[in-house]
Amino acid sequence: MYRAMTRDIEVTVDPYYLDEQSDPDDSRYVWGYTVVISNNSDLAVTLVNRYWHITDENGQVDEVSGPGVIGEQPHLKPGDSYEYSSGCPLDTPSGLMFGHYEMQAETGEVFTVDIPAFSLDSPGLLRVLN
């Protein structure tokens, strides 16, 4: 599990390989990931926008941004958590994702919350360190 904390908003990510949706013979590798956003602050916040930076093992970058997550813009009161799952296909057997959420506090202030960088690795992938 990967974790980041910004202004008492905690984001954890748990990625997993989706073997049944992947087809290595066709250069298709798919991962799911579960995100939990926990509001440990004293203010209610709303997740307004998301931004993802996705890099495959060849260095190809894909950027994804837009309103909310999975069609929702969750409102989290102090002490609330929000969990969702999504997925990411790649043409290579490994990659890296990170990003941020744009949040709006009940005061009207808009700020970004980091999504931790996490690796997407196919099962059985042999890593060679230089």
Secondary structure, DSSP 8 states (H G I E B T S, - for coil): -EEEEETTEEEEEEEEE-GGG-BGGGTBEEEEEEEEEEE-SSS-EEEEEEEEEEEETT--EEEEEEESBTTB--EE-TT-EEEEEEEEEESSSEEEEEEEEEEEETTS-EEEEEEEEEEEE-TT------
